[in-house]
Amino acid sequence: MTVDSGTRWLTAEEQHTWRSFLAGVQTLLSAVEGQLQRDSAIPHGYYEILVRLSEADGRSLRMSQLAEASTSSKSRLSHAVARLEERGWVERLDCETDRRGQFATLTDAGFAALAAAAPGHAEQVRRSLFDLVTPEQAAQLGTIMVAIAAARPPGTEAGAACLLECDAAAETGEI
């Protein structure tokens, strides 16, 4: 490898931390995704959309607000919401004050699906993350993740990969 003198290469310790971070995140996300799929047949990206809607006033958000909250592009979110509509868990309603705007609203069936999935999901998150670290480490991790998320450039889609995986699985009939 040619060394560029302007490159800020990672130290051995930083490289170890980076690789450990990647392995840890992949392990955590795989465990959470696997549990949701196995126990509830809900991809994690779809679960997050249902959660965001369940927490909103009237269990409804403008599609643009939902896209921002779920860190997904509007087009990817639209596709995911279409899949949730097929299940009867979400419905889209036109905005009365803006012809171009739409709201995504969590249906009673969607809320019931979320309520059924939530206990297993919470337990898996606890087993895969919080049971493995001290309360102090959990607080540090929260602070670190807020700093990383705050540095995300405008217009980037941090959660898009998850929704893309959900879309791909839906297209192949896996969900």
C-alpha positions in Angstrom: 0.0 0.0 0.0 1.3 3.5 -0.9 1.2 5.8 2.1 -0.3 9.2 1.5 1.5 11.6 3.9 -1.8 13.6 4.2 -3.9 10.7 5.3 -4.7 10.4 9.0 -4.3 6.6 9.4 -5.8 4.8 12.3 -3.5 3.8 15.1 -3.5 0.1 16.0 -5.7 0.8 19.0 -8.2 2.9 16.8 -8.2 0.1 14.2 -9.1 -2.4 17.0 -11.8 -0.1 18.3 -13.3 0.4 14.8 -13.4 -3.3 14.0 -14.8 -4.1 17.4 -17.5 -1.4 16.9 -18.4 -2.9 13.5 -18.6 -6.4 14.8 -20.6 -5.3 17.8 -23.1 -3.3 15.8 -23.6 -6.1 13.3 -24.0 -8.7 16.1 -26.6 -6.4 17.9 -28.5 -5.6 14.7 -28.6 -9.2 13.6 -29.9 -10.4 16.9 -32.6 -7.8 17.0 -33.6 -8.3 13.3 -33.6 -12.1 13.8 -35.8 -11.9 16.9 -38.4 -9.6 15.2 -38.5 -11.7 12.1 -38.7 -15.0 13.9 -41.2 -14.0 16.5 -43.3 -11.4 14.7 -42.5 -11.6 11.0 -41.7 -7.9 11.1 -38.5 -6.4 9.7 -36.8 -4.0 12.1 -37.2 -1.1 9.7 -40.9 -1.7 9.6 -41.0 -2.0 13.4 -39.4 1.3 13.7 -42.0 3.0 11.5 -44.7 1.5 13.6 -43.0 2.7 16.8 -42.7 6.3 15.4 -46.4 6.3 14.4 -47.4 4.9 17.8 -45.6 7.7 19.6 -47.1 10.5 17.5 -50.2 12.5 18.3 -53.2 10.6 16.9 -50.8 7.8 15.8 -50.2 9.8 12.6 -47.4 11.7 11.0 -46.9 13.5 7.7 -44.9 11.2 5.4 -42.0 13.8 5.3 -41.9 13.9 9.2 -41.9 10.1 9.3 -39.1 9.9 6.7 -37.0 12.3 8.8 -37.8 10.5 12.1 -36.9 7.1 10.6 -33.9 8.6 8.8 -35.0 7.3 5.4 -35.6 9.0 2.1 -39.2 9.8 1.2 -39.2 7.3 -1.6 -37.9 4.4 0.5 -40.3 5.3 3.3 -43.2 5.4 0.8 -42.3 1.9 -0.4 -42.2 0.6 3.2 -45.5 2.3 4.1 -47.0 0.6 1.0 -46.0 -2.8 2.4 -47.4 -1.9 5.8 -50.6 -0.8 4.1 -50.8 -4.2 2.5 -50.8 -5.8 5.9 -53.5 -3.4 7.1 -51.2 -1.8 9.7 -50.9 1.7 8.2 -53.1 3.8 6.1 -52.2 6.9 4.1 -54.5 9.9 4.3 -54.3 13.0 2.1 -53.5 16.3 3.8 -56.5 18.6 3.6 -54.3 21.7 3.6 -51.6 20.5 1.1 -52.7 18.4 -1.9 -49.2 17.0 -2.2 -48.9 16.0 1.4 -50.0 12.7 2.9 -50.2 11.4 6.4 -49.3 7.9 7.5 -51.6 6.7 10.3 -51.2 3.6 12.4 -54.3 1.5 12.3 -55.7 -0.5 15.3 -54.4 -3.7 13.6 -50.9 -2.1 13.3 -51.0 -1.0 16.9 -52.0 -4.5 17.9 -49.1 -6.0 15.8 -46.7 -3.6 17.4 -48.0 -4.3 20.9 -47.6 -8.0 20.3 -44.0 -7.6 19.0 -42.8 -5.1 21.5 -42.2 -7.3 24.6 -40.0 -9.7 22.7 -38.1 -6.9 21.0 -37.5 -5.1 24.3 -36.2 -8.4 25.8 -33.9 -9.0 22.9 -32.5 -5.4 23.1 -31.9 -5.9 26.8 -30.2 -9.3 26.3 -28.1 -8.1 23.4 -27.0 -4.7 24.7 -28.0 -3.6 28.2 -27.3 -6.9 30.0 -23.8 -6.8 28.6 -22.7 -3.4 29.8 -22.7 -1.5 33.1 -25.2 1.4 33.5 -22.2 3.8 33.2 -21.1 2.2 29.9 -24.7 2.4 28.7 -24.8 6.1 29.5 -21.4 6.6 27.7 -22.7 4.7 24.7 -25.8 6.9 24.6 -23.6 10.1 24.7 -21.3 8.7 22.0 -24.2 7.8 19.7 -25.8 11.2 20.1 -22.5 12.8 19.1 -22.2 10.6 16.0 -25.8 11.1 14.9 -25.5 14.8 15.3 -22.5 14.8 12.9 -24.5 13.2 10.2 -24.4 15.4 7.1 -27.8 16.9 6.1 -29.6 14.9 3.5 -27.9 11.6 4.4 -30.0 8.6 5.2 -28.7 6.8 8.2 -31.6 4.3 8.4 -31.9 3.7 4.6 -29.9 0.5 4.6 -32.3 -1.1 7.0 -35.3 -0.1 4.9 -33.5 -1.2 1.8 -33.0 -4.6 3.3 -36.7 -4.7 4.2 -37.7 -3.7 0.7 -35.4 -6.4 -0.8 -36.8 -9.0 1.5 -40.4 -8.0 0.6 -39.6 -8.1 -3.1 -38.3 -11.7 -2.8 -41.2 -12.8 -0.7 -39.2 -13.3 2.4 -41.6 -11.2 4.5 
